[in-house]
Amino acid sequence: MARAVSSRRKWTFTILAWALAFLIFFPILWTILTSFKTEGDAAAIPPKFLFFDWTFENYGIVQERSNYFKFAMNSVILALGSTFFALIIAIPSAWGMAFSPGKRTKDLLMWMLSTKMMPPVGALIPIYLIFRDFGLLDTRGGLIAVLMLLNLPIIIWMLYTYFKEIPAEILEASRMDGASVWKELVYVLTPMAIPGIASTILLNVILAWNEAFWTLALTTKDAAPLPQFIASYSSPEGLFWAKLSAASTMAIAPILVLGWFAQKQLVRGLTFGAVK
């Protein structure tokens, strides 16, 4: 029997939730506000929150100094490309682990996840040498491969969890009707797991979009995405906070908009199968 929750308790948890959400969002809000300040106001002590001279000058300077759309297009290609190729590998892999499990499936999944625990700098030198010797430095193809392999363990883990929630009897019925393995995977399993696949795609796009370590280490100009665009505003002359904030705002704006409009699908996918 469910317990009644008092109005005071509801209001208390609501206020705490909003306070926590504001605390998490505040750095982004401060970055956006700083992007509309002059350099003097951005470095002012004590800081100016709302009462300052608003200006769009920083955005114009950033666009004149750097080709934002080139960096943004590279980010889009890298995020979508790495996600696409990761799904081609992850969907059959997760399907095999979920519906044809072996004795070592859990061990394999744990090993795959353990690769995310290694510091990326530990693999930097060999990967950099491979890229140098094969001419992959500062290329989209090379970086797509790295980002795909980087996020593949998480994608397989998520898809494995979603696939395990699908009744095996449905797949058995499709086999009795004469469906091949390919048709079972494409026409039966994948449509049923659309919420989980969609949330996996969104999460991988966000992770690839925000990846800074490998993009800074393996690109310089031609394939450089938005993290490289932001890093270019740290110079030996010092940090130009207002311009750096404008560049950061321009870099995070597309993914913020995507996350806002896809939040319902993302939450639905992340909770897929959690309640029976």
Backbone bond lengths (Angstrom), bond angles and torsions (degrees), N, CA, C in turn:
res aa  C-N    CA-C-N  psi(-1)  N-CA   C-N-CA  omega(-1)  CA-C   N-CA-C  phi
1 M - - - 1.463 - - 1.522 110.01 -
2 A 1.332 116.30 127.34 1.462 120.90 -176.86 1.517 110.84 -72.12
3 R 1.326 115.22 141.39 1.454 120.03 178.68 1.523 109.88 -86.99
4 A 1.327 115.87 142.65 1.458 120.60 176.80 1.522 109.30 -73.14
5 V 1.313 115.66 139.70 1.464 121.43 179.49 1.514 108.46 -106.41
6 S 1.315 116.61 126.22 1.457 120.64 -177.43 1.523 110.85 -69.93
7 S 1.345 115.38 157.06 1.462 120.65 179.45 1.522 111.05 -62.81
8 R 1.337 115.82 -37.82 1.466 118.70 -179.84 1.528 110.75 -61.45
9 R 1.335 115.84 -41.83 1.460 119.08 -179.84 1.523 111.17 -66.21
10 K 1.328 116.21 -39.51 1.464 119.59 177.50 1.522 110.71 -60.64
11 W 1.338 116.61 -47.13 1.456 121.01 -179.96 1.525 111.10 -63.44
12 T 1.320 116.76 -38.01 1.466 120.30 179.99 1.525 111.25 -63.29
13 F 1.332 115.90 -47.92 1.462 119.47 179.89 1.533 111.59 -67.62
14 T 1.336 116.62 -34.60 1.464 119.83 178.03 1.522 111.15 -64.29
15 I 1.332 115.93 -45.07 1.472 120.46 179.56 1.529 110.51 -64.50
16 L 1.332 116.82 -42.44 1.465 120.21 178.72 1.526 111.06 -63.38
17 A 1.338 115.98 -39.77 1.465 119.70 179.61 1.517 111.22 -64.58
18 W 1.347 116.72 -44.48 1.463 120.42 178.26 1.525 111.53 -64.92
19 A 1.339 116.90 -39.19 1.467 120.65 178.94 1.529 110.70 -63.97
20 L 1.333 116.50 -42.59 1.465 120.49 178.33 1.522 110.90 -66.03
21 A 1.341 116.78 -41.48 1.463 120.52 178.85 1.531 110.75 -62.78
22 F 1.332 116.67 -41.53 1.464 120.18 179.11 1.524 110.58 -65.47
23 L 1.335 116.67 -39.60 1.465 120.81 179.30 1.521 110.86 -62.15
24 I 1.336 116.38 -41.15 1.469 120.51 179.45 1.522 111.19 -69.58
25 F 1.342 116.55 -38.98 1.462 120.58 -175.94 1.526 112.73 -81.77
26 F 1.336 117.93 -16.01 1.460 120.64 -172.77 1.533 113.75 -56.80
27 P 1.348 120.63 -44.10 1.474 118.56 178.22 1.523 113.41 -57.17
28 I 1.343 116.28 -38.56 1.470 119.19 177.72 1.524 110.17 -67.44
29 L 1.335 116.62 -43.73 1.457 120.89 178.26 1.523 110.98 -60.09
30 W 1.331 116.72 -42.53 1.465 120.18 -179.54 1.534 110.91 -65.52
31 T 1.319 116.75 -38.53 1.464 120.73 177.19 1.523 110.62 -62.10
32 I 1.321 116.81 -43.88 1.464 120.82 -179.66 1.530 110.22 -64.35
33 L 1.321 117.04 -44.86 1.468 120.30 179.26 1.527 111.07 -63.24
34 T 1.322 117.02 -42.11 1.466 120.62 -178.84 1.518 111.38 -63.75
35 S 1.327 117.16 -29.61 1.466 119.86 -179.39 1.525 112.20 -65.97
36 F 1.331 117.31 -18.48 1.472 121.16 179.58 1.532 112.25 -99.42
37 K 1.326 117.81 8.22 1.459 121.97 179.91 1.526 110.97 -98.29
38 T 1.316 116.04 162.25 1.457 120.35 167.05 1.526 107.98 -77.49
39 E 1.318 116.82 165.40 1.461 119.26 179.70 1.524 111.05 -61.39
40 G 1.322 116.79 -34.34 1.458 120.60 178.15 1.517 112.25 -64.64
41 D 1.333 115.68 -45.76 1.468 119.35 178.68 1.523 111.50 -68.13
42 A 1.330 117.01 -33.16 1.466 120.35 -179.60 1.526 111.79 -66.15
43 A 1.340 116.57 -30.80 1.467 120.59 -178.76 1.523 112.80 -99.98
44 A 1.338 117.00 6.87 1.464 120.69 -175.52 1.521 111.74 -66.92
45 I 1.340 115.53 143.35 1.463 123.16 174.70 1.522 107.59 -126.46
46 P 1.347 119.08 120.78 1.465 127.57 0.66 1.526 111.68 -71.61
47 P 1.327 117.70 157.96 1.467 120.55 -176.88 1.529 112.00 -62.63
48 K 1.324 114.73 148.18 1.462 121.43 176.25 1.528 107.93 -99.26
49 F 1.336 115.78 123.08 1.456 119.69 -175.03 1.526 111.78 -87.84
50 L 1.317 117.64 -60.69 1.465 121.56 -178.77 1.520 113.22 -120.52
51 F 1.315 116.42 -26.81 1.466 120.11 -173.08 1.528 109.95 -92.95
52 F 1.333 114.11 84.74 1.465 121.43 176.93 1.519 108.02 -150.85
53 D 1.308 116.48 171.05 1.466 121.16 179.74 1.531 109.54 -80.57
54 W 1.331 115.94 107.27 1.461 120.99 -177.28 1.529 110.03 -72.15
55 T 1.322 117.31 137.75 1.451 121.78 -179.34 1.531 110.29 -148.15
56 F 1.334 115.99 147.02 1.462 122.27 175.43 1.532 110.79 -100.88
57 E 1.311 116.35 9.24 1.457 121.03 -174.69 1.526 112.53 -60.09
58 N 1.322 116.98 -37.98 1.472 120.03 -176.81 1.522 111.89 -61.60
59 Y 1.320 117.24 -37.38 1.465 120.23 -179.49 1.527 110.94 -67.23
60 G 1.334 116.27 -38.70 1.455 119.67 177.09 1.519 111.90 -65.21
61 I 1.328 116.48 -42.26 1.462 120.69 179.74 1.526 110.68 -65.11
62 V 1.330 116.43 -41.96 1.466 120.32 179.91 1.524 110.46 -61.78
63 Q 1.317 117.64 -43.73 1.455 120.67 -179.45 1.530 111.53 -67.86
64 E 1.345 116.92 -35.85 1.467 119.85 177.67 1.524 111.37 -67.72
65 R 1.322 115.84 -39.05 1.466 119.83 -176.76 1.517 111.92 -77.17
66 S 1.315 117.94 -37.68 1.464 121.90 -176.33 1.519 109.73 -131.66
67 N 1.326 115.32 144.27 1.462 120.30 178.04 1.528 108.59 -81.91
68 Y 1.334 115.61 88.87 1.472 120.49 -175.86 1.521 112.03 -56.87
69 F 1.310 117.63 -42.00 1.465 120.85 -173.97 1.532 111.70 -66.77
70 K 1.320 117.22 -29.27 1.468 119.76 176.03 1.532 109.99 -67.90
71 F 1.330 116.68 -46.30 1.463 120.31 178.21 1.537 110.57 -63.18
72 A 1.339 116.22 -42.05 1.463 120.33 -179.25 1.519 110.86 -64.47
73 M 1.326 117.27 -40.60 1.469 120.19 178.56 1.519 110.97 -64.48
74 N 1.337 116.89 -38.96 1.465 119.44 176.16 1.520 110.90 -62.00
75 S 1.336 116.92 -41.55 1.466 120.32 178.84 1.522 111.10 -62.65
76 V 1.324 117.10 -41.91 1.469 121.28 179.34 1.527 110.33 -62.96
77 I 1.328 116.34 -46.32 1.469 120.22 -178.64 1.528 110.81 -64.57
78 L 1.325 116.98 -43.02 1.463 120.41 -179.05 1.525 111.34 -67.01
79 A 1.338 117.05 -43.50 1.462 120.30 -178.35 1.522 111.53 -66.23
80 L 1.338 116.45 -48.76 1.464 120.11 -178.39 1.531 111.68 -71.19
81 G 1.330 116.15 -39.35 1.467 119.56 -179.47 1.519 112.01 -64.67
82 S 1.333 116.72 -46.82 1.469 119.66 179.93 1.520 111.00 -64.91
83 T 1.334 117.04 -35.82 1.469 120.83 178.46 1.523 110.96 -66.95
84 F 1.316 116.43 -44.05 1.471 120.80 -178.44 1.523 111.23 -60.97
85 F 1.324 117.62 -50.46 1.465 120.26 -177.83 1.527 111.81 -70.20
86 A 1.335 116.62 -31.26 1.467 119.75 176.99 1.528 110.42 -65.46
87 L 1.335 117.27 -40.06 1.461 120.41 179.62 1.523 111.80 -66.78
88 I 1.333 117.09 -35.91 1.466 120.51 178.29 1.525 110.55 -59.13
89 I 1.335 116.13 -36.71 1.466 120.33 178.86 1.526 111.31 -84.91
90 A 1.338 116.76 -40.27 1.470 120.84 -169.89 1.525 112.89 -73.31
91 I 1.338 118.39 -38.71 1.469 119.82 -176.18 1.532 111.47 -62.90
92 P 1.347 119.86 -51.51 1.474 117.78 176.80 1.527 112.71 -63.12
93 S 1.349 116.90 -36.24 1.470 119.65 -179.42 1.516 110.88 -64.67
94 A 1.335 116.29 -47.91 1.463 120.09 179.96 1.520 110.97 -65.55
95 W 1.332 117.65 -36.52 1.470 121.51 177.68 1.531 110.47 -62.47
96 G 1.341 116.44 -45.12 1.458 120.10 179.74 1.523 111.83 -63.59
97 M 1.325 116.83 -40.56 1.462 119.75 -179.44 1.525 112.23 -71.26
98 A 1.319 116.68 -32.44 1.462 120.42 -175.81 1.521 112.45 -80.02
99 F 1.340 117.80 -37.13 1.464 120.02 -172.27 1.526 113.87 -114.84
100 S 1.314 116.66 -6.21 1.467 119.75 172.66 1.522 107.86 -134.35
101 P 1.335 116.02 57.15 1.468 119.39 -172.64 1.520 112.14 -69.24
102 G 1.319 114.18 140.93 1.455 120.23 173.43 1.521 110.27 -102.67
103 K 1.317 115.22 -179.95 1.455 119.35 -178.42 1.525 111.82 -67.29
104 R 1.336 116.29 -25.64 1.457 119.85 -174.24 1.519 112.61 -106.25
105 T 1.328 117.49 16.71 1.470 119.86 -176.66 1.519 111.97 -60.57
106 K 1.334 116.77 -48.22 1.467 119.90 -179.38 1.521 111.28 -63.21
107 D 1.341 116.22 -38.01 1.465 119.42 178.11 1.526 110.56 -64.01
108 L 1.345 116.24 -40.37 1.454 120.38 178.74 1.520 111.25 -64.12
109 L 1.345 115.99 -42.92 1.457 119.78 178.64 1.529 111.39 -63.24
110 M 1.311 116.92 -41.11 1.463 119.98 178.47 1.521 111.33 -66.37
111 W 1.332 116.97 -37.43 1.463 119.65 177.54 1.529 110.49 -64.64
112 M 1.333 116.27 -42.65 1.463 119.74 178.88 1.522 110.81 -61.01
113 L 1.330 116.38 -43.74 1.459 119.94 -179.94 1.524 111.45 -67.84
114 S 1.322 116.94 -31.72 1.469 119.86 -179.57 1.520 112.39 -65.16
115 T 1.339 116.79 -24.29 1.464 118.82 178.45 1.519 112.01 -65.14
116 K 1.349 117.03 -22.38 1.466 120.51 177.19 1.524 111.85 -75.51
117 M 1.338 116.74 -13.38 1.460 120.39 -177.28 1.527 112.24 -85.75
118 M 1.325 117.03 -13.60 1.459 119.87 179.79 1.517 110.26 -76.82
119 P 1.324 118.92 133.93 1.471 120.56 176.75 1.528 110.58 -59.10
120 P 1.322 118.86 130.53 1.473 120.18 -177.77 1.523 113.26 -56.82
121 V 1.323 117.08 -31.96 1.469 119.34 -178.41 1.522 111.39 -63.49
122 G 1.345 117.35 -22.13 1.459 120.62 178.44 1.519 113.02 -65.95
123 A 1.346 116.72 -25.34 1.467 120.67 179.63 1.524 112.08 -106.40
124 L 1.326 117.53 4.94 1.466 120.11 -174.08 1.524 112.21 -64.60
125 I 1.334 117.38 -48.66 1.464 120.22 -174.11 1.526 111.93 -61.91
126 P 1.348 120.14 -52.31 1.476 118.06 179.89 1.531 113.16 -61.59
127 I 1.325 116.61 -40.77 1.468 118.55 180.00 1.526 110.86 -66.72
128 Y 1.326 117.04 -39.89 1.466 120.05 178.28 1.528 110.35 -62.38
129 L 1.327 117.57 -42.23 1.467 120.51 179.50 1.522 111.22 -65.84
130 I 1.337 116.99 -39.31 1.468 120.08 176.76 1.524 110.35 -62.19
131 F 1.317 116.52 -45.45 1.458 120.56 178.89 1.524 111.03 -62.34
132 R 1.328 117.05 -41.11 1.465 120.51 -179.74 1.521 111.39 -64.97
133 D 1.333 117.28 -44.75 1.460 120.98 -175.77 1.526 111.97 -70.92
134 F 1.323 117.83 -29.76 1.470 121.16 -178.41 1.530 112.38 -100.06
135 G 1.302 117.38 8.44 1.458 121.01 176.81 1.517 114.49 67.30
136 L 1.333 116.67 32.91 1.460 120.77 -177.21 1.528 113.21 -100.60
137 L 1.323 117.52 -2.98 1.461 119.52 179.55 1.528 110.22 -63.46
138 D 1.312 115.79 135.27 1.463 122.91 178.50 1.528 111.58 59.44
139 T 1.324 116.85 40.40 1.462 121.76 175.03 1.519 109.48 -123.99
140 R 1.317 116.37 146.51 1.462 120.35 179.37 1.512 111.68 -66.69
141 G 1.338 115.93 -40.10 1.457 119.57 -178.29 1.518 112.33 -60.70
142 G 1.325 116.72 -44.73 1.455 120.02 179.54 1.511 112.43 -63.62
143 L 1.333 116.47 -42.01 1.462 120.03 -178.13 1.533 111.14 -71.48
144 I 1.326 117.21 -34.32 1.467 120.22 175.39 1.525 109.85 -60.58
145 A 1.334 117.16 -41.99 1.464 120.70 179.33 1.528 111.04 -63.29
146 V 1.331 117.25 -42.54 1.462 120.55 -179.76 1.524 111.00 -65.03
147 L 1.336 116.87 -46.16 1.466 120.23 -178.75 1.532 110.95 -66.23
148 M 1.328 116.30 -35.82 1.463 119.52 177.69 1.525 110.67 -63.06
149 L 1.326 117.09 -49.02 1.462 121.03 -179.42 1.517 111.20 -67.83
150 L 1.314 116.84 -31.65 1.461 121.18 -179.12 1.526 111.55 -63.95
151 N 1.338 116.68 -41.34 1.463 120.95 -175.30 1.527 113.47 -100.34
152 L 1.324 117.50 -2.85 1.466 120.43 -177.15 1.529 113.42 -59.31
153 P 1.333 120.71 -41.81 1.472 119.03 179.08 1.526 113.41 -59.16
154 I 1.341 116.83 -41.74 1.465 119.63 179.78 1.518 110.68 -66.53
155 I 1.334 117.18 -40.31 1.463 120.90 -179.07 1.528 110.18 -63.86
156 I 1.328 116.88 -45.32 1.468 119.86 179.86 1.528 110.21 -64.06
157 W 1.311 117.70 -41.31 1.464 120.92 178.29 1.521 111.30 -60.03
158 M 1.327 116.90 -46.58 1.464 120.16 -179.09 1.517 111.39 -64.55
159 L 1.342 116.71 -46.94 1.456 119.81 -178.53 1.529 111.12 -65.69
160 Y 1.324 117.00 -37.24 1.468 120.50 176.68 1.526 110.20 -59.14
161 T 1.328 117.23 -42.99 1.467 121.41 179.15 1.519 111.17 -62.65
162 Y 1.337 117.18 -43.34 1.472 120.44 -179.79 1.528 110.96 -67.21
163 F 1.339 116.74 -44.17 1.457 120.24 -177.45 1.528 111.88 -64.38
164 K 1.332 116.90 -33.64 1.461 120.55 -179.67 1.520 111.96 -63.92
165 E 1.337 116.94 -23.27 1.466 120.82 -179.28 1.521 112.34 -82.81
166 I 1.314 118.24 -10.08 1.469 121.46 178.92 1.524 109.02 -84.49
167 P 1.328 118.73 127.59 1.473 121.05 -177.93 1.525 111.81 -59.47
168 A 1.305 116.08 128.31 1.465 120.71 -179.67 1.527 111.40 -64.50
169 E 1.355 117.34 -23.46 1.466 120.46 -179.39 1.527 112.00 -62.12
170 I 1.345 116.03 -31.56 1.466 119.10 179.74 1.524 109.93 -65.50
171 L 1.322 116.73 -42.65 1.456 120.12 178.78 1.528 111.00 -67.60
172 E 1.321 116.87 -37.24 1.463 119.89 177.18 1.518 111.24 -63.76
173 A 1.347 116.45 -38.14 1.460 120.04 178.13 1.525 110.72 -64.72
174 S 1.339 116.79 -39.03 1.470 119.04 178.86 1.530 110.65 -65.75
175 R 1.331 117.53 -35.30 1.465 120.36 178.13 1.524 110.82 -67.66
176 M 1.337 116.11 -37.86 1.464 119.54 178.05 1.519 111.32 -66.13
177 D 1.321 116.38 -27.48 1.463 120.24 176.99 1.522 112.36 -82.74
178 G 1.321 116.92 1.63 1.458 120.74 174.97 1.508 115.58 96.38
179 A 1.333 118.13 12.73 1.459 120.49 -179.54 1.529 110.02 -72.42
180 S 1.316 115.62 135.27 1.464 120.19 175.35 1.525 109.40 -77.09
181 V 1.312 115.46 172.16 1.468 119.60 179.16 1.520 110.41 -59.97
182 W 1.327 116.85 -41.60 1.462 120.86 -178.98 1.522 111.00 -64.26
183 K 1.337 117.27 -45.55 1.460 120.83 179.55 1.533 111.27 -66.75
184 E 1.315 116.26 -36.53 1.464 119.92 177.08 1.531 110.67 -62.15
185 L 1.307 115.68 -40.42 1.462 120.77 -177.85 1.526 111.47 -72.27
186 V 1.335 116.32 -42.72 1.470 120.72 -173.48 1.521 112.34 -83.64
187 Y 1.331 117.35 -42.91 1.464 120.11 -170.77 1.529 114.49 -100.00
188 V 1.312 117.86 -13.92 1.473 120.32 -178.69 1.521 111.13 -113.73
189 L 1.328 115.97 -58.59 1.465 120.04 -173.54 1.520 112.45 -70.25
190 T 1.331 116.55 -51.41 1.471 119.95 -174.31 1.528 112.97 -60.68
191 P 1.363 120.23 -46.81 1.477 118.39 178.46 1.522 113.24 -60.90
192 M 1.340 118.07 -33.51 1.455 120.13 -179.42 1.534 111.97 -72.01
193 A 1.320 116.60 -23.51 1.464 121.04 -177.20 1.525 112.19 -103.37
194 I 1.341 117.39 18.12 1.464 120.88 -176.90 1.537 112.32 -54.25
195 P 1.350 120.13 -46.01 1.478 118.32 179.29 1.523 112.33 -58.62
196 G 1.315 117.07 -43.20 1.459 120.06 179.45 1.515 112.29 -67.64
197 I 1.328 117.01 -41.48 1.465 120.43 178.75 1.520 110.37 -65.12
198 A 1.337 116.85 -40.28 1.469 120.43 179.93 1.518 111.18 -62.74
199 S 1.330 117.33 -44.72 1.460 119.81 179.40 1.528 111.04 -66.66
200 T 1.337 116.32 -34.67 1.460 119.99 176.61 1.519 111.00 -64.93
201 I 1.333 116.41 -42.20 1.463 120.64 177.68 1.530 110.58 -61.46
202 L 1.328 116.41 -46.43 1.464 120.15 -179.54 1.521 111.11 -60.97
203 L 1.317 116.75 -45.06 1.463 119.92 -179.15 1.521 110.96 -64.01
204 N 1.329 117.50 -42.16 1.461 120.03 -179.29 1.522 111.52 -67.35
205 V 1.327 116.92 -38.43 1.469 120.00 177.22 1.528 110.09 -61.51
206 I 1.336 116.47 -43.29 1.464 120.22 179.25 1.525 111.14 -63.68
207 L 1.337 116.65 -44.51 1.466 119.97 179.82 1.520 111.57 -63.90
208 A 1.329 116.57 -42.70 1.470 119.67 179.70 1.522 111.18 -68.46
209 W 1.333 116.75 -37.92 1.464 121.18 -179.82 1.534 110.77 -63.51
210 N 1.329 116.23 -37.67 1.466 120.70 -174.97 1.523 113.92 -91.46
211 E 1.310 118.20 -4.52 1.467 120.66 -178.23 1.533 110.75 -63.18
212 A 1.312 116.04 121.84 1.458 120.78 -176.73 1.525 112.67 -111.37
213 F 1.340 117.48 -40.23 1.462 119.91 -172.16 1.526 111.72 -58.25
214 W 1.343 116.76 -54.66 1.463 119.82 -175.18 1.525 111.89 -72.31
215 T 1.322 116.91 -34.40 1.470 118.49 179.57 1.525 111.35 -67.84
216 L 1.332 117.02 -35.36 1.463 119.84 177.93 1.526 111.28 -73.55
217 A 1.340 117.06 -32.50 1.464 120.87 -176.13 1.522 112.89 -80.83
218 L 1.345 117.16 -29.89 1.467 119.66 -170.64 1.520 113.66 -111.89
219 T 1.322 118.22 0.35 1.469 120.33 178.75 1.521 109.81 -130.37
220 T 1.306 114.93 156.98 1.464 120.54 175.75 1.525 111.82 -131.28
221 K 1.328 116.84 -45.72 1.470 119.03 -173.64 1.516 112.82 -142.99
222 D 1.332 117.84 -62.13 1.467 121.37 -169.39 1.529 113.11 -64.53
223 A 1.328 118.03 -44.41 1.471 121.34 -176.94 1.512 112.06 -105.61
224 A 1.326 117.68 12.88 1.467 121.35 -174.73 1.527 110.71 -67.18
225 P 1.339 118.26 126.70 1.469 121.74 176.87 1.531 110.98 -91.36
226 L 1.316 116.30 -166.32 1.464 121.36 -173.78 1.530 114.54 -65.11
227 P 1.343 122.27 -33.34 1.470 118.65 174.31 1.528 112.89 -57.22
228 Q 1.328 117.38 -37.34 1.464 120.73 174.80 1.521 111.13 -66.61
229 F 1.316 115.93 -36.47 1.470 122.37 176.97 1.536 110.51 -60.41
230 I 1.338 117.22 -43.46 1.463 121.24 178.86 1.522 110.69 -68.64
231 A 1.326 116.42 -43.49 1.469 120.50 -176.97 1.521 112.43 -63.36
232 S 1.322 117.69 -24.62 1.465 120.32 -178.88 1.517 112.49 -67.43
233 Y 1.337 117.55 -12.30 1.466 120.27 -180.00 1.521 112.21 -94.86
234 S 1.320 116.70 10.73 1.455 121.89 169.06 1.520 106.57 -104.61
235 S 1.309 116.87 111.53 1.458 121.37 -172.22 1.527 110.76 -126.42
236 P 1.343 117.32 164.05 1.471 119.68 178.13 1.524 112.66 -61.02
237 E 1.330 117.09 -23.40 1.466 119.71 179.22 1.523 112.33 -74.35
238 G 1.321 117.32 -12.53 1.458 121.20 -179.70 1.513 111.10 125.93
239 L 1.323 115.84 179.91 1.462 121.92 179.23 1.519 109.70 -96.53
240 F 1.318 115.70 126.17 1.460 120.93 175.52 1.532 106.01 -95.80
241 W 1.334 115.34 95.09 1.457 120.67 -168.19 1.514 112.98 -60.48
242 A 1.313 118.00 -42.41 1.465 120.33 -176.92 1.531 110.76 -66.26
243 K 1.334 116.84 -44.52 1.463 120.55 -179.87 1.526 110.76 -70.57
244 L 1.343 116.41 -38.38 1.460 119.90 176.12 1.525 111.03 -62.55
245 S 1.324 117.11 -38.84 1.467 121.24 178.19 1.520 111.05 -68.18
246 A 1.332 116.76 -37.23 1.466 120.04 177.05 1.524 110.47 -64.31
247 A 1.331 116.18 -43.83 1.465 119.83 178.41 1.532 110.70 -63.61
248 S 1.326 116.79 -40.61 1.466 120.48 179.30 1.524 111.22 -65.76
249 T 1.328 116.51 -40.62 1.466 120.60 178.96 1.523 110.97 -63.19
250 M 1.335 115.93 -42.52 1.461 119.69 178.32 1.524 111.38 -65.04
251 A 1.338 116.90 -30.19 1.461 120.36 -178.59 1.523 112.10 -77.37
252 I 1.338 116.79 -37.02 1.473 119.16 -175.52 1.523 112.38 -91.32
253 A 1.329 117.63 -14.52 1.471 119.90 -176.19 1.528 112.87 -57.84
254 P 1.343 120.01 -48.27 1.475 118.51 -178.90 1.517 113.48 -60.33
255 I 1.342 117.40 -41.31 1.462 119.45 -177.19 1.525 110.53 -74.47
256 L 1.339 118.07 -29.43 1.463 120.79 174.72 1.521 110.77 -65.55
257 V 1.329 116.20 -43.62 1.467 120.55 178.85 1.528 110.13 -64.26
258 L 1.332 116.87 -43.14 1.465 120.59 178.18 1.524 110.90 -60.80
259 G 1.326 116.23 -45.66 1.456 119.60 179.86 1.511 113.13 -64.46
260 W 1.342 116.83 -36.14 1.461 120.59 179.93 1.520 111.28 -64.93
261 F 1.330 116.96 -46.81 1.457 120.26 -176.92 1.530 112.44 -77.03
262 A 1.326 117.17 -22.14 1.463 120.08 -177.21 1.521 112.27 -103.93
263 Q 1.333 117.69 9.30 1.460 119.25 -174.24 1.531 112.26 -62.50
264 K 1.328 118.24 -37.62 1.459 119.94 -179.79 1.520 110.76 -64.70
265 Q 1.326 116.35 -44.18 1.459 120.54 178.73 1.517 110.78 -66.07
266 L 1.332 116.64 -37.01 1.461 120.53 -179.23 1.524 110.81 -66.55
267 V 1.320 116.80 -45.30 1.469 120.70 179.27 1.516 110.28 -65.49
268 R 1.341 116.59 -41.18 1.463 120.39 179.17 1.518 111.24 -61.54
269 G 1.322 116.04 -41.34 1.461 119.61 -179.62 1.514 112.53 -70.52
270 L 1.340 116.84 -39.60 1.459 120.08 -178.75 1.525 111.93 -69.44
271 T 1.346 117.10 -24.64 1.454 119.89 178.40 1.521 112.21 -101.41
272 F 1.330 117.25 7.57 1.458 122.61 -178.67 1.514 110.27 -60.43
273 G 1.304 116.83 120.74 1.449 120.71 178.64 1.519 114.73 84.27
274 A 1.332 117.48 -0.81 1.466 119.35 -178.29 1.514 112.07 -74.49
275 V 1.353 117.08 -27.81 1.455 121.35 -179.15 1.516 108.81 -118.12
276 K 1.300 116.42 125.77 1.472 120.42 -179.96 1.511 109.72 -110.58
